Amino acid sequence: MTTNLAECINFVLKGACSLSIAALVEATFEITKTWFVEWVFKIDTMLRAGHYYSENITTLPRKKSTRFGYVFCGKV
């Protein structure tokens, strides 16, 4: 795992070594800005549809409950 991670980072940094620091910062900013806009749009549409929790949060308990069976945790 560590070797694959190191090889991946080296591959990325080989392309980045020819760029200036300003170009790296600008590229990182643009990628982050794009990601942020996409997530804001997704969250806004979910809230408008009446979903208050992420799809990942609501589907995870269903997957786990079908895998392990139902376990009731509540007041006795």
HTML snippet that shows the backbone in 3Dmol.js (N, CA, C, O; Angstrom):
<script src="https://3Dmol.org/build/3Dmol-min.js"></script>
<div id="view" style="width:600px;height:400px;position:relative"></div>
<script>
const pdb = `
ATOM      1  N   MET A   1       0.822  -1.191   0.000  1.00  0.00           N
ATOM      2  CA  MET A   1       0.000   0.000   0.000  1.00  0.00           C
ATOM      3  C   MET A   1       0.862   1.250   0.000  1.00  0.00           C
ATOM      4  O   MET A   1       0.600   2.185  -0.757  1.00  0.00           O
ATOM      5  N   THR A   2       1.878   1.275   0.833  1.00  0.00           N
ATOM      6  CA  THR A   2       2.732   2.458   0.921  1.00  0.00           C
ATOM      7  C   THR A   2       3.486   2.674  -0.385  1.00  0.00           C
ATOM      8  O   THR A   2       3.645   3.812  -0.828  1.00  0.00           O
ATOM      9  N   THR A   3       3.950   1.596  -1.002  1.00  0.00           N
ATOM     10  CA  THR A   3       4.686   1.714  -2.256  1.00  0.00           C
ATOM     11  C   THR A   3       3.798   2.278  -3.346  1.00  0.00           C
ATOM     12  O   THR A   3       4.229   3.150  -4.100  1.00  0.00           O
ATOM     13  N   ASN A   4       2.555   1.797  -3.446  1.00  0.00           N
ATOM     14  CA  ASN A   4       1.645   2.315  -4.450  1.00  0.00           C
ATOM     15  C   ASN A   4       1.332   3.784  -4.213  1.00  0.00           C
ATOM     16  O   ASN A   4       1.250   4.565  -5.162  1.00  0.00           O
ATOM     17  N   LEU A   5       1.159   4.160  -2.965  1.00  0.00           N
ATOM     18  CA  LEU A   5       0.885   5.550  -2.639  1.00  0.00           C
ATOM     19  C   LEU A   5       2.081   6.428  -2.993  1.00  0.00           C
ATOM     20  O   LEU A   5       1.914   7.509  -3.558  1.00  0.00           O
ATOM     21  N   ALA A   6       3.273   5.970  -2.667  1.00  0.00           N
ATOM     22  CA  ALA A   6       4.481   6.739  -2.977  1.00  0.00           C
ATOM     23  C   ALA A   6       4.655   6.873  -4.488  1.00  0.00           C
ATOM     24  O   ALA A   6       5.030   7.939  -4.976  1.00  0.00           O
ATOM     25  N   GLU A   7       4.385   5.805  -5.229  1.00  0.00           N
ATOM     26  CA  GLU A   7       4.495   5.870  -6.690  1.00  0.00           C
ATOM     27  C   GLU A   7       3.475   6.836  -7.272  1.00  0.00           C
ATOM     28  O   GLU A   7       3.780   7.564  -8.217  1.00  0.00           O
ATOM     29  N   CYS A   8       2.288   6.847  -6.727  1.00  0.00           N
ATOM     30  CA  CYS A   8       1.247   7.759  -7.197  1.00  0.00           C
ATOM     31  C   CYS A   8       1.645   9.205  -6.942  1.00  0.00           C
ATOM     32  O   CYS A   8       1.499  10.057  -7.818  1.00  0.00           O
ATOM     33  N   ILE A   9       2.147   9.482  -5.744  1.00  0.00           N
ATOM     34  CA  ILE A   9       2.557  10.851  -5.412  1.00  0.00           C
ATOM     35  C   ILE A   9       3.730  11.272  -6.281  1.00  0.00           C
ATOM     36  O   ILE A   9       3.775  12.411  -6.745  1.00  0.00           O
ATOM     37  N   ASN A  10       4.676  10.378  -6.509  1.00  0.00           N
ATOM     38  CA  ASN A  10       5.806  10.704  -7.374  1.00  0.00           C
ATOM     39  C   ASN A  10       5.352  11.001  -8.790  1.00  0.00           C
ATOM     40  O   ASN A  10       5.876  11.916  -9.426  1.00  0.00           O
ATOM     41  N   PHE A  11       4.389  10.246  -9.294  1.00  0.00           N
ATOM     42  CA  PHE A  11       3.875  10.473 -10.644  1.00  0.00           C
ATOM     43  C   PHE A  11       3.230  11.846 -10.758  1.00  0.00           C
ATOM     44  O   PHE A  11       3.428  12.552 -11.747  1.00  0.00           O
ATOM     45  N   VAL A  12       2.460  12.220  -9.746  1.00  0.00           N
ATOM     46  CA  VAL A  12       1.810  13.533  -9.754  1.00  0.00           C
ATOM     47  C   VAL A  12       2.845  14.639  -9.648  1.00  0.00           C
ATOM     48  O   VAL A  12       2.749  15.646 -10.351  1.00  0.00           O
ATOM     49  N   LEU A  13       3.828  14.468  -8.785  1.00  0.00           N
ATOM     50  CA  LEU A  13       4.826  15.517  -8.579  1.00  0.00           C
ATOM     51  C   LEU A  13       5.781  15.666  -9.749  1.00  0.00           C
ATOM     52  O   LEU A  13       6.344  16.744  -9.934  1.00  0.00           O
ATOM     53  N   LYS A  14       5.985  14.622 -10.549  1.00  0.00           N
ATOM     54  CA  LYS A  14       6.842  14.743 -11.729  1.00  0.00           C
ATOM     55  C   LYS A  14       6.264  15.760 -12.705  1.00  0.00           C
ATOM     56  O   LYS A  14       7.003  16.550 -13.292  1.00  0.00           O
ATOM     57  N   GLY A  15       4.951  15.741 -12.878  1.00  0.00           N
ATOM     58  CA  GLY A  15       4.321  16.717 -13.757  1.00  0.00           C
ATOM     59  C   GLY A  15       4.284  18.099 -13.142  1.00  0.00           C
ATOM     60  O   GLY A  15       4.279  19.101 -13.857  1.00  0.00           O
ATOM     61  N   ALA A  16       4.257  18.161 -11.821  1.00  0.00           N
ATOM     62  CA  ALA A  16       4.135  19.452 -11.141  1.00  0.00           C
ATOM     63  C   ALA A  16       5.477  20.161 -10.977  1.00  0.00           C
ATOM     64  O   ALA A  16       5.498  21.362 -10.707  1.00  0.00           O
ATOM     65  N   CYS A  17       6.582  19.463 -11.131  1.00  0.00           N
ATOM     66  CA  CYS A  17       7.871  20.101 -10.871  1.00  0.00           C
ATOM     67  C   CYS A  17       8.207  21.148 -11.926  1.00  0.00           C
ATOM     68  O   CYS A  17       9.036  22.025 -11.679  1.00  0.00           O
ATOM     69  N   SER A  18       7.579  21.072 -13.095  1.00  0.00           N
ATOM     70  CA  SER A  18       7.862  22.063 -14.124  1.00  0.00           C
ATOM     71  C   SER A  18       6.962  23.288 -14.007  1.00  0.00           C
ATOM     72  O   SER A  18       7.158  24.263 -14.732  1.00  0.00           O
ATOM     73  N   LEU A  19       5.995  23.258 -13.122  1.00  0.00           N
ATOM     74  CA  LEU A  19       5.090  24.390 -12.950  1.00  0.00           C
ATOM     75  C   LEU A  19       5.578  25.319 -11.845  1.00  0.00           C
ATOM     76  O   LEU A  19       6.307  24.908 -10.942  1.00  0.00           O
ATOM     77  N   SER A  20       5.166  26.565 -11.935  1.00  0.00           N
ATOM     78  CA  SER A  20       5.521  27.515 -10.880  1.00  0.00           C
ATOM     79  C   SER A  20       4.585  27.327  -9.689  1.00  0.00           C
ATOM     80  O   SER A  20       3.536  26.695  -9.807  1.00  0.00           O
ATOM     81  N   ILE A  21       4.968  27.873  -8.563  1.00  0.00           N
ATOM     82  CA  ILE A  21       4.141  27.772  -7.360  1.00  0.00           C
ATOM     83  C   ILE A  21       2.797  28.455  -7.584  1.00  0.00           C
ATOM     84  O   ILE A  21       1.761  27.948  -7.154  1.00  0.00           O
ATOM     85  N   ALA A  22       2.812  29.591  -8.247  1.00  0.00           N
ATOM     86  CA  ALA A  22       1.569  30.318  -8.508  1.00  0.00           C
ATOM     87  C   ALA A  22       0.619  29.482  -9.360  1.00  0.00           C
ATOM     88  O   ALA A  22      -0.588  29.487  -9.121  1.00  0.00           O
ATOM     89  N   ALA A  23       1.142  28.774 -10.338  1.00  0.00           N
ATOM     90  CA  ALA A  23       0.296  27.932 -11.186  1.00  0.00           C
ATOM     91  C   ALA A  23      -0.294  26.776 -10.389  1.00  0.00           C
ATOM     92  O   ALA A  23      -1.453  26.411 -10.588  1.00  0.00           O
ATOM     93  N   LEU A  24       0.496  26.200  -9.487  1.00  0.00           N
ATOM     94  CA  LEU A  24      -0.013  25.114  -8.645  1.00  0.00           C
ATOM     95  C   LEU A  24      -1.115  25.601  -7.719  1.00  0.00           C
ATOM     96  O   LEU A  24      -2.135  24.932  -7.553  1.00  0.00           O
ATOM     97  N   VAL A  25      -0.909  26.769  -7.116  1.00  0.00           N
ATOM     98  CA  VAL A  25      -1.923  27.319  -6.218  1.00  0.00           C
ATOM     99  C   VAL A  25      -3.187  27.654  -6.992  1.00  0.00           C
ATOM    100  O   VAL A  25      -4.292  27.389  -6.519  1.00  0.00           O
ATOM    101  N   GLU A  26      -3.036  28.231  -8.172  1.00  0.00           N
ATOM    102  CA  GLU A  26      -4.205  28.586  -8.981  1.00  0.00           C
ATOM    103  C   GLU A  26      -4.968  27.344  -9.427  1.00  0.00           C
ATOM    104  O   GLU A  26      -6.199  27.334  -9.400  1.00  0.00           O
ATOM    105  N   ALA A  27      -4.256  26.302  -9.836  1.00  0.00           N
ATOM    106  CA  ALA A  27      -4.912  25.056 -10.253  1.00  0.00           C
ATOM    107  C   ALA A  27      -5.657  24.423  -9.078  1.00  0.00           C
ATOM    108  O   ALA A  27      -6.784  23.954  -9.236  1.00  0.00           O
ATOM    109  N   THR A  28      -5.035  24.411  -7.911  1.00  0.00           N
ATOM    110  CA  THR A  28      -5.686  23.857  -6.727  1.00  0.00           C
ATOM    111  C   THR A  28      -6.929  24.659  -6.369  1.00  0.00           C
ATOM    112  O   THR A  28      -7.955  24.087  -6.004  1.00  0.00           O
ATOM    113  N   PHE A  29      -6.842  25.973  -6.472  1.00  0.00           N
ATOM    114  CA  PHE A  29      -7.978  26.835  -6.173  1.00  0.00           C
ATOM    115  C   PHE A  29      -9.131  26.564  -7.139  1.00  0.00           C
ATOM    116  O   PHE A  29     -10.281  26.466  -6.713  1.00  0.00           O
ATOM    117  N   GLU A  30      -8.836  26.442  -8.431  1.00  0.00           N
ATOM    118  CA  GLU A  30      -9.884  26.220  -9.422  1.00  0.00           C
ATOM    119  C   GLU A  30     -10.569  24.869  -9.220  1.00  0.00           C
ATOM    120  O   GLU A  30     -11.790  24.768  -9.340  1.00  0.00           O
ATOM    121  N   ILE A  31      -9.793  23.839  -8.915  1.00  0.00           N
ATOM    122  CA  ILE A  31     -10.369  22.513  -8.683  1.00  0.00           C
ATOM    123  C   ILE A  31     -11.254  22.536  -7.436  1.00  0.00           C
ATOM    124  O   ILE A  31     -12.352  21.980  -7.439  1.00  0.00           O
ATOM    125  N   THR A  32     -10.771  23.180  -6.374  1.00  0.00           N
ATOM    126  CA  THR A  32     -11.551  23.273  -5.139  1.00  0.00           C
ATOM    127  C   THR A  32     -12.827  24.074  -5.360  1.00  0.00           C
ATOM    128  O   THR A  32     -13.885  23.709  -4.849  1.00  0.00           O
ATOM    129  N   LYS A  33     -12.733  25.159  -6.116  1.00  0.00           N
ATOM    130  CA  LYS A  33     -13.903  25.993  -6.395  1.00  0.00           C
ATOM    131  C   LYS A  33     -14.948  25.205  -7.183  1.00  0.00           C
ATOM    132  O   LYS A  33     -16.141  25.292  -6.891  1.00  0.00           O
ATOM    133  N   THR A  34     -14.508  24.442  -8.174  1.00  0.00           N
ATOM    134  CA  THR A  34     -15.430  23.624  -8.965  1.00  0.00           C
ATOM    135  C   THR A  34     -16.110  22.584  -8.091  1.00  0.00           C
ATOM    136  O   THR A  34     -17.321  22.383  -8.185  1.00  0.00           O
ATOM    137  N   TRP A  35     -15.336  21.923  -7.243  1.00  0.00           N
ATOM    138  CA  TRP A  35     -15.890  20.909  -6.347  1.00  0.00           C
ATOM    139  C   TRP A  35     -16.905  21.533  -5.397  1.00  0.00           C
ATOM    140  O   TRP A  35     -17.967  20.961  -5.153  1.00  0.00           O
ATOM    141  N   PHE A  36     -16.578  22.700  -4.866  1.00  0.00           N
ATOM    142  CA  PHE A  36     -17.467  23.366  -3.925  1.00  0.00           C
ATOM    143  C   PHE A  36     -18.787  23.745  -4.585  1.00  0.00           C
ATOM    144  O   PHE A  36     -19.848  23.550  -3.992  1.00  0.00           O
ATOM    145  N   VAL A  37     -18.741  24.279  -5.793  1.00  0.00           N
ATOM    146  CA  VAL A  37     -19.960  24.669  -6.498  1.00  0.00           C
ATOM    147  C   VAL A  37     -20.835  23.451  -6.780  1.00  0.00           C
ATOM    148  O   VAL A  37     -22.056  23.519  -6.636  1.00  0.00           O
ATOM    149  N   GLU A  38     -20.220  22.336  -7.183  1.00  0.00           N
ATOM    150  CA  GLU A  38     -20.984  21.110  -7.444  1.00  0.00           C
ATOM    151  C   GLU A  38     -21.688  20.621  -6.183  1.00  0.00           C
ATOM    152  O   GLU A  38     -22.858  20.242  -6.233  1.00  0.00           O
ATOM    153  N   TRP A  39     -20.982  20.627  -5.055  1.00  0.00           N
ATOM    154  CA  TRP A  39     -21.569  20.139  -3.816  1.00  0.00           C
ATOM    155  C   TRP A  39     -22.650  21.072  -3.293  1.00  0.00           C
ATOM    156  O   TRP A  39     -23.647  20.610  -2.739  1.00  0.00           O
ATOM    157  N   VAL A  40     -22.468  22.387  -3.461  1.00  0.00           N
ATOM    158  CA  VAL A  40     -23.498  23.329  -3.031  1.00  0.00           C
ATOM    159  C   VAL A  40     -24.769  23.110  -3.843  1.00  0.00           C
ATOM    160  O   VAL A  40     -25.871  23.136  -3.296  1.00  0.00           O
ATOM    161  N   PHE A  41     -24.616  22.896  -5.140  1.00  0.00           N
ATOM    162  CA  PHE A  41     -25.780  22.652  -5.995  1.00  0.00           C
ATOM    163  C   PHE A  41     -26.482  21.350  -5.586  1.00  0.00           C
ATOM    164  O   PHE A  41     -27.710  21.301  -5.512  1.00  0.00           O
ATOM    165  N   LYS A  42     -25.705  20.307  -5.323  1.00  0.00           N
ATOM    166  CA  LYS A  42     -26.289  19.026  -4.925  1.00  0.00           C
ATOM    167  C   LYS A  42     -27.021  19.151  -3.589  1.00  0.00           C
ATOM    168  O   LYS A  42     -28.130  18.639  -3.439  1.00  0.00           O
ATOM    169  N   ILE A  43     -26.411  19.823  -2.629  1.00  0.00           N
ATOM    170  CA  ILE A  43     -27.037  19.976  -1.315  1.00  0.00           C
ATOM    171  C   ILE A  43     -28.289  20.840  -1.417  1.00  0.00           C
ATOM    172  O   ILE A  43     -29.289  20.561  -0.756  1.00  0.00           O
ATOM    173  N   ASP A  44     -28.242  21.892  -2.245  1.00  0.00           N
ATOM    174  CA  ASP A  44     -29.403  22.759  -2.408  1.00  0.00           C
ATOM    175  C   ASP A  44     -30.581  21.988  -3.002  1.00  0.00           C
ATOM    176  O   ASP A  44     -31.713  22.146  -2.544  1.00  0.00           O
ATOM    177  N   THR A  45     -30.331  21.161  -4.011  1.00  0.00           N
ATOM    178  CA  THR A  45     -31.426  20.379  -4.600  1.00  0.00           C
ATOM    179  C   THR A  45     -31.964  19.347  -3.612  1.00  0.00           C
ATOM    180  O   THR A  45     -33.164  19.072  -3.598  1.00  0.00           O
ATOM    181  N   MET A  46     -31.088  18.774  -2.786  1.00  0.00           N
ATOM    182  CA  MET A  46     -31.557  17.818  -1.783  1.00  0.00           C
ATOM    183  C   MET A  46     -32.442  18.496  -0.749  1.00  0.00           C
ATOM    184  O   MET A  46     -33.474  17.948  -0.362  1.00  0.00           O
ATOM    185  N   LEU A  47     -32.045  19.694  -0.295  1.00  0.00           N
ATOM    186  CA  LEU A  47     -32.843  20.403   0.698  1.00  0.00           C
ATOM    187  C   LEU A  47     -34.183  20.850   0.119  1.00  0.00           C
ATOM    188  O   LEU A  47     -35.200  20.806   0.811  1.00  0.00           O
ATOM    189  N   ARG A  48     -34.191  21.275  -1.128  1.00  0.00           N
ATOM    190  CA  ARG A  48     -35.448  21.680  -1.758  1.00  0.00           C
ATOM    191  C   ARG A  48     -36.393  20.498  -1.936  1.00  0.00           C
ATOM    192  O   ARG A  48     -37.611  20.670  -1.936  1.00  0.00           O
ATOM    193  N   ALA A  49     -35.832  19.290  -2.089  1.00  0.00           N
ATOM    194  CA  ALA A  49     -36.653  18.095  -2.239  1.00  0.00           C
ATOM    195  C   ALA A  49     -37.126  17.561  -0.892  1.00  0.00           C
ATOM    196  O   ALA A  49     -37.918  16.620  -0.845  1.00  0.00           O
ATOM    197  N   GLY A  50     -36.651  18.150   0.202  1.00  0.00           N
ATOM    198  CA  GLY A  50     -37.091  17.722   1.521  1.00  0.00           C
ATOM    199  C   GLY A  50     -36.176  16.718   2.188  1.00  0.00           C
ATOM    200  O   GLY A  50     -36.519  16.178   3.240  1.00  0.00           O
ATOM    201  N   HIS A  51     -35.020  16.454   1.604  1.00  0.00           N
ATOM    202  CA  HIS A  51     -34.057  15.537   2.211  1.00  0.00           C
ATOM    203  C   HIS A  51     -33.156  16.335   3.143  1.00  0.00           C
ATOM    204  O   HIS A  51     -32.454  17.247   2.706  1.00  0.00           O
ATOM    205  N   TYR A  52     -33.175  15.994   4.419  1.00  0.00           N
ATOM    206  CA  TYR A  52     -32.363  16.722   5.377  1.00  0.00           C
ATOM    207  C   TYR A  52     -31.066  16.004   5.702  1.00  0.00           C
ATOM    208  O   TYR A  52     -30.188  16.573   6.349  1.00  0.00           O
ATOM    209  N   TYR A  53     -30.935  14.764   5.262  1.00  0.00           N
ATOM    210  CA  TYR A  53     -29.723  13.998   5.482  1.00  0.00           C
ATOM    211  C   TYR A  53     -29.181  13.535   4.142  1.00  0.00           C
ATOM    212  O   TYR A  53     -29.945  13.360   3.192  1.00  0.00           O
ATOM    213  N   SER A  54     -27.893  13.337   4.055  1.00  0.00           N
ATOM    214  CA  SER A  54     -27.253  12.891   2.828  1.00  0.00           C
ATOM    215  C   SER A  54     -27.737  11.494   2.458  1.00  0.00           C
ATOM    216  O   SER A  54     -28.121  10.709   3.325  1.00  0.00           O
ATOM    217  N   GLU A  55     -27.715  11.196   1.171  1.00  0.00           N
ATOM    218  CA  GLU A  55     -28.121   9.864   0.710  1.00  0.00           C
ATOM    219  C   GLU A  55     -27.208   8.794   1.285  1.00  0.00           C
ATOM    220  O   GLU A  55     -27.658   7.688   1.585  1.00  0.00           O
ATOM    221  N   ASN A  56     -25.930   9.116   1.440  1.00  0.00           N
ATOM    222  CA  ASN A  56     -24.990   8.148   2.004  1.00  0.00           C
ATOM    223  C   ASN A  56     -25.350   7.808   3.441  1.00  0.00           C
ATOM    224  O   ASN A  56     -25.233   6.655   3.856  1.00  0.00           O
ATOM    225  N   ILE A  57     -25.785   8.796   4.197  1.00  0.00           N
ATOM    226  CA  ILE A  57     -26.142   8.559   5.595  1.00  0.00           C
ATOM    227  C   ILE A  57     -27.416   7.741   5.708  1.00  0.00           C
ATOM    228  O   ILE A  57     -27.527   6.900   6.600  1.00  0.00           O
ATOM    229  N   THR A  58     -28.384   7.969   4.821  1.00  0.00           N
ATOM    230  CA  THR A  58     -29.650   7.240   4.924  1.00  0.00           C
ATOM    231  C   THR A  58     -29.568   5.829   4.364  1.00  0.00           C
ATOM    232  O   THR A  58     -30.313   4.959   4.813  1.00  0.00           O
ATOM    233  N   THR A  59     -28.697   5.571   3.405  1.00  0.00           N
ATOM    234  CA  THR A  59     -28.609   4.230   2.836  1.00  0.00           C
ATOM    235  C   THR A  59     -27.689   3.313   3.634  1.00  0.00           C
ATOM    236  O   THR A  59     -27.857   2.094   3.598  1.00  0.00           O
ATOM    237  N   LEU A  60     -26.734   3.870   4.343  1.00  0.00           N
ATOM    238  CA  LEU A  60     -25.790   3.043   5.097  1.00  0.00           C
ATOM    239  C   LEU A  60     -26.478   2.187   6.159  1.00  0.00           C
ATOM    240  O   LEU A  60     -26.194   0.991   6.226  1.00  0.00           O
ATOM    241  N   PRO A  61     -27.374   2.738   6.999  1.00  0.00           N
ATOM    242  CA  PRO A  61     -28.041   1.866   7.986  1.00  0.00           C
ATOM    243  C   PRO A  61     -28.880   0.767   7.331  1.00  0.00           C
ATOM    244  O   PRO A  61     -28.975  -0.341   7.859  1.00  0.00           O
ATOM    245  N   ARG A  62     -29.488   1.072   6.181  1.00  0.00           N
ATOM    246  CA  ARG A  62     -30.265   0.030   5.493  1.00  0.00           C
ATOM    247  C   ARG A  62     -29.370  -1.101   5.017  1.00  0.00           C
ATOM    248  O   ARG A  62     -29.727  -2.273   5.142  1.00  0.00           O
ATOM    249  N   LYS A  63     -28.218  -0.761   4.475  1.00  0.00           N
ATOM    250  CA  LYS A  63     -27.286  -1.790   4.011  1.00  0.00           C
ATOM    251  C   LYS A  63     -26.796  -2.635   5.180  1.00  0.00           C
ATOM    252  O   LYS A  63     -26.733  -3.861   5.091  1.00  0.00           O
ATOM    253  N   LYS A  64     -26.450  -1.967   6.276  1.00  0.00           N
ATOM    254  CA  LYS A  64     -25.943  -2.696   7.438  1.00  0.00           C
ATOM    255  C   LYS A  64     -27.032  -3.561   8.070  1.00  0.00           C
ATOM    256  O   LYS A  64     -26.754  -4.671   8.523  1.00  0.00           O
ATOM    257  N   SER A  65     -28.270  -3.060   8.105  1.00  0.00           N
ATOM    258  CA  SER A  65     -29.330  -3.827   8.736  1.00  0.00           C
ATOM    259  C   SER A  65     -29.668  -5.069   7.921  1.00  0.00           C
ATOM    260  O   SER A  65     -30.006  -6.100   8.502  1.00  0.00           O
ATOM    261  N   THR A  66     -29.589  -5.006   6.610  1.00  0.00           N
ATOM    262  CA  THR A  66     -29.864  -6.191   5.801  1.00  0.00           C
ATOM    263  C   THR A  66     -28.701  -7.165   5.876  1.00  0.00           C
ATOM    264  O   THR A  66     -28.891  -8.372   5.723  1.00  0.00           O
ATOM    265  N   ARG A  67     -27.519  -6.662   6.108  1.00  0.00           N
ATOM    266  CA  ARG A  67     -26.355  -7.536   6.184  1.00  0.00           C
ATOM    267  C   ARG A  67     -26.291  -8.276   7.518  1.00  0.00           C
ATOM    268  O   ARG A  67     -25.988  -9.469   7.554  1.00  0.00           O
ATOM    269  N   PHE A  68     -26.573  -7.575   8.604  1.00  0.00           N
ATOM    270  CA  PHE A  68     -26.431  -8.164   9.932  1.00  0.00           C
ATOM    271  C   PHE A  68     -27.759  -8.524  10.588  1.00  0.00           C
ATOM    272  O   PHE A  68     -27.763  -9.150  11.648  1.00  0.00           O
ATOM    273  N   GLY A  69     -28.847  -8.158  10.007  1.00  0.00           N
ATOM    274  CA  GLY A  69     -30.136  -8.380  10.643  1.00  0.00           C
ATOM    275  C   GLY A  69     -30.484  -7.191  11.522  1.00  0.00           C
ATOM    276  O   GLY A  69     -29.618  -6.380  11.851  1.00  0.00           O
ATOM    277  N   TYR A  70     -31.732  -7.089  11.896  1.00  0.00           N
ATOM    278  CA  TYR A  70     -32.172  -5.955  12.686  1.00  0.00           C
ATOM    279  C   TYR A  70     -31.777  -6.121  14.142  1.00  0.00           C
ATOM    280  O   TYR A  70     -31.917  -7.203  14.712  1.00  0.00           O
ATOM    281  N   VAL A  71     -31.295  -5.072  14.728  1.00  0.00           N
ATOM    282  CA  VAL A  71     -30.966  -5.038  16.148  1.00  0.00           C
ATOM    283  C   VAL A  71     -31.727  -3.846  16.722  1.00  0.00           C
ATOM    284  O   VAL A  71     -31.521  -2.706  16.304  1.00  0.00           O
ATOM    285  N   PHE A  72     -32.605  -4.121  17.681  1.00  0.00           N
ATOM    286  CA  PHE A  72     -33.422  -3.059  18.264  1.00  0.00           C
ATOM    287  C   PHE A  72     -32.687  -2.454  19.438  1.00  0.00           C
ATOM    288  O   PHE A  72     -32.354  -3.157  20.393  1.00  0.00           O
ATOM    289  N   CYS A  73     -32.434  -1.189  19.383  1.00  0.00           N
ATOM    290  CA  CYS A  73     -31.801  -0.471  20.482  1.00  0.00           C
ATOM    291  C   CYS A  73     -32.760   0.633  20.906  1.00  0.00           C
ATOM    292  O   CYS A  73     -32.938   1.612  20.182  1.00  0.00           O
ATOM    293  N   GLY A  74     -33.358   0.488  22.033  1.00  0.00           N
ATOM    294  CA  GLY A  74     -34.307   1.488  22.498  1.00  0.00           C
ATOM    295  C   GLY A  74     -34.572   1.300  23.968  1.00  0.00           C
ATOM    296  O   GLY A  74     -33.941   0.474  24.628  1.00  0.00           O
ATOM    297  N   LYS A  75     -35.509   2.071  24.479  1.00  0.00           N
ATOM    298  CA  LYS A  75     -35.842   1.963  25.889  1.00  0.00           C
ATOM    299  C   LYS A  75     -36.653   0.698  26.127  1.00  0.00           C
ATOM    300  O   LYS A  75     -37.497   0.315  25.317  1.00  0.00           O
ATOM    301  N   VAL A  76     -36.381   0.075  27.235  1.00  0.00           N
ATOM    302  CA  VAL A  76     -37.078  -1.164  27.581  1.00  0.00           C
ATOM    303  C   VAL A  76     -38.289  -0.874  28.418  1.00  0.00           C
ATOM    304  O   VAL A  76     -39.005  -1.797  28.807  1.00  0.00           O
TER     305      VAL A  76
END
`;
const viewer = $3Dmol.createViewer("view");
viewer.addModel(pdb, "pdb");
viewer.setStyle({}, {cartoon: {color: "spectrum"}});
viewer.zoomTo();
viewer.render();
</script>
